[in-house]
């Protein structure tokens, strides 16, 4: 329960009392040299920068190269299109990528901008890893464009001039939310009237207005470029849609071509002309502009209803206080109004010849200057930056229920943009990126700091609309650079107390929550702990991790079903085509990594290996594509599931995090103690580490996990430190370490780190042997539903069937408990095996083969060393079979140890009435006579 004085207010007061002077930014575009985040004093470990760890050839390199190539080849102007459009800037003809990043995407494109942030992060990581200037150039282009966008949003709209029908015209880019406002006197209460416009529509949205004069959606007069059937429509009403008197065209206006539209009203006759031809006439009209009275909304391009803004180009717009003749309408087709027989409009005449500014002169002689405006006014703060108006942020503040067609996670999108900008600064030291990021936080603070705490709690508790991703982590990271008190205070404003307090008390309330909305919250809480020392943040994060791993975790390391969590411990009961959202694995990896910085519990790196080598690798298709990153959204774990690498409409959240994952595979291979006394080797991966503070390099040579071990070769100078090698939790026997050929004393323990302390010299060679064994993991809620692992590798059956396959593995199990001898290796295909005619392959392979990640365990007969006893394998009420209980005693040092286990288990089952004595003797005899793989 929160104290009477909110924590955030107490912190805020303290911050302002000790505020660091405002950060000053260097001018110019910056150079392509990396900046760094200061490491928190609370971290007992430190990561290495991406540039310090080079990726060698192996399972990661090929997938990484596919993503590097995608990033290098993609035109970033396509991503910038929605930002430039929102600011009313020229988009240069660029076509937005579509999907979630475009105006036509899901939920009206309400998430657009998020993917651009992901892409900027991906480029930043690519540049940091490779030093390839091509990525820095793209970053510089994007940061420059976003700087221009923010500058444009800070000012009133300015005309975007284009080539017109006769001369210069004014373009309204789709997504700009801009329109032209005419003075109230424009219609002058006329009884007879002609309105004429040259337009070039660039998008075919229905009900966009060429003009709309009215007060509301009751009294108005409009001309729509397209009605519900796609043809032009003129209407006038004093009683809303039901009272409209209208004129409908007969054909759609062509896109990207000039069309002339004119409407005349004289007496009871209204006529609609398209390109000089009368296409509709209504002789029963009783309404005219004088019927409408005084009007406040006199707009070109904007509707008095909630319709899209007209996208296209305007050349001339004229209004006459008389009905032009057909001949005069015809003369307008090849002449400017001023040169036609009609002459300029007598009530208003706009030629749109202006090339600067945001006003348009009236040539009618009435001086009715028109003004370019935004439907939403403008930003509430100079730091605002987005690919859409501020309206989603405003709406969220009063919203009580989710509706992503109105508000779709605006602070989530803000986070992606903010993170991309911060990463761009860190990668290239571009001061503009830092200024944009700092400005965004200034803007968010200006909004959120004014809201009551109860409002904030309500906002952050709303599904989807209130989702804010990892914004707290990024804000705290930014704060470590800027030192602005407002920035740390802002991070605290995202506290969702009911979630934090429950997790801090180790009360599991995750059932029914949206998984990826909540996982990144905890990474942010850890960073708040780092900045404030408030222990409930760190405690909540640790407890939360334990609620997900293993209680809501699938074998591949993923979590969630249809994006949500179900009850604790339910795994089999949640398997579907929409399990394991890829973003969840991405964020759980970040959380595990950050928890490990505080507490070196090997379970965090065990999970890291599991999720990275299986779900994360397997979510990236092994194929090149210039248009898409080819990353899964969901990974269905149902039998026969085929992965979809082009999910939904594209540019989804998971494709965004997938781009990031594939350009930072190496970020957690090595960590160093804060005092430099130890080097942690967390992952066995072909990499070269440059530890500049020690003056040494460590080159890891391995084909892991196709190789069961790794070789570490030291280079550079000499340095004394402890080398801490992770012993995976599954490596229960045979883990061995040699230095320069000599065995290192000590007993490695599975699920720990094995330490080697010495003064390391150039040329020292450490060899690590990590024997794999095949094993199964059982679903927590159904022991008969299992998944197969070989070392760190999840092996999946490839089969087009859509029912669970049945497999048994005890028939030739080794004395060590290794189930691999029951399978047959596939020649020329490392880590591929067959069993009963079905091929098993690593989950990490990004193919479109139908796969079975889970199967039904079936051991109908008691078999040892391929010798069948002829006895049915009995089972207890909980599903545990006789063979399960026997092999639970593995590893066995020799055959005699196994036979002893068989005898004792048989005796127990016979005594319990679960096995007939005669059958028990057959089982023991078979075990004694069988031959075993050691």
Secondary structure as GFF3:
##gff-version 3
##sequence-region A 1 934
A	DSSP	alpha_helix	7	17	.	.	.	ID=ss1
A	DSSP	beta_strand	45	47	.	.	.	ID=ss2
A	DSSP	three_ten_helix	50	52	.	.	.	ID=ss3
A	DSSP	beta_strand	53	55	.	.	.	ID=ss4
A	DSSP	alpha_helix	59	73	.	.	.	ID=ss5
A	DSSP	alpha_helix	76	86	.	.	.	ID=ss6
A	DSSP	three_ten_helix	99	101	.	.	.	ID=ss7
A	DSSP	alpha_helix	106	109	.	.	.	ID=ss8
A	DSSP	alpha_helix	114	130	.	.	.	ID=ss9
A	DSSP	alpha_helix	133	153	.	.	.	ID=ss10
A	DSSP	beta_strand	161	163	.	.	.	ID=ss11
A	DSSP	beta_strand	168	172	.	.	.	ID=ss12
A	DSSP	beta_strand	178	181	.	.	.	ID=ss13
A	DSSP	three_ten_helix	184	186	.	.	.	ID=ss14
A	DSSP	beta_strand	193	201	.	.	.	ID=ss15
A	DSSP	beta_strand	209	214	.	.	.	ID=ss16
A	DSSP	beta_strand	220	224	.	.	.	ID=ss17
A	DSSP	beta_strand	233	237	.	.	.	ID=ss18
A	DSSP	three_ten_helix	241	243	.	.	.	ID=ss19
A	DSSP	beta_strand	245	248	.	.	.	ID=ss20
A	DSSP	beta_strand	259	266	.	.	.	ID=ss21
A	DSSP	beta_strand	269	274	.	.	.	ID=ss22
A	DSSP	beta_strand	277	282	.	.	.	ID=ss23
A	DSSP	alpha_helix	289	292	.	.	.	ID=ss24
A	DSSP	beta_strand	297	300	.	.	.	ID=ss25
A	DSSP	beta_strand	312	320	.	.	.	ID=ss26
A	DSSP	alpha_helix	326	331	.	.	.	ID=ss27
A	DSSP	three_ten_helix	337	339	.	.	.	ID=ss28
A	DSSP	beta_strand	348	350	.	.	.	ID=ss29
A	DSSP	beta_strand	359	360	.	.	.	ID=ss30
A	DSSP	beta_strand	370	374	.	.	.	ID=ss31
A	DSSP	alpha_helix	391	396	.	.	.	ID=ss32
A	DSSP	alpha_helix	410	428	.	.	.	ID=ss33
A	DSSP	alpha_helix	431	448	.	.	.	ID=ss34
A	DSSP	alpha_helix	453	460	.	.	.	ID=ss35
A	DSSP	alpha_helix	471	482	.	.	.	ID=ss36
A	DSSP	alpha_helix	485	492	.	.	.	ID=ss37
A	DSSP	alpha_helix	497	504	.	.	.	ID=ss38
A	DSSP	alpha_helix	515	532	.	.	.	ID=ss39
A	DSSP	alpha_helix	535	548	.	.	.	ID=ss40
A	DSSP	three_ten_helix	572	574	.	.	.	ID=ss41
A	DSSP	alpha_helix	582	598	.	.	.	ID=ss42
A	DSSP	alpha_helix	602	611	.	.	.	ID=ss43
A	DSSP	pi_helix	612	616	.	.	.	ID=ss44
A	DSSP	alpha_helix	617	618	.	.	.	ID=ss45
A	DSSP	alpha_helix	653	661	.	.	.	ID=ss46
A	DSSP	beta_strand	670	673	.	.	.	ID=ss47
A	DSSP	beta_strand	678	681	.	.	.	ID=ss48
A	DSSP	beta_strand	687	691	.	.	.	ID=ss49
A	DSSP	beta_strand	696	701	.	.	.	ID=ss50
A	DSSP	beta_strand	709	716	.	.	.	ID=ss51
A	DSSP	beta_strand	719	727	.	.	.	ID=ss52
A	DSSP	beta_strand	736	739	.	.	.	ID=ss53
A	DSSP	beta_strand	742	743	.	.	.	ID=ss54
A	DSSP	beta_strand	752	760	.	.	.	ID=ss55
A	DSSP	beta_strand	765	769	.	.	.	ID=ss56
A	DSSP	beta_strand	774	779	.	.	.	ID=ss57
A	DSSP	beta_strand	782	790	.	.	.	ID=ss58
A	DSSP	beta_strand	793	798	.	.	.	ID=ss59
A	DSSP	beta_strand	806	807	.	.	.	ID=ss60
A	DSSP	three_ten_helix	810	812	.	.	.	ID=ss61
A	DSSP	three_ten_helix	820	822	.	.	.	ID=ss62
A	DSSP	beta_strand	824	825	.	.	.	ID=ss63
A	DSSP	beta_strand	833	835	.	.	.	ID=ss64
A	DSSP	beta_strand	838	842	.	.	.	ID=ss65
A	DSSP	beta_strand	851	852	.	.	.	ID=ss66
A	DSSP	beta_strand	855	857	.	.	.	ID=ss67
A	DSSP	beta_strand	861	864	.	.	.	ID=ss68
A	DSSP	beta_strand	867	872	.	.	.	ID=ss69
A	DSSP	alpha_helix	882	887	.	.	.	ID=ss70
A	DSSP	alpha_helix	895	911	.	.	.	ID=ss71
A	DSSP	alpha_helix	917	929	.	.	.	ID=ss72
###
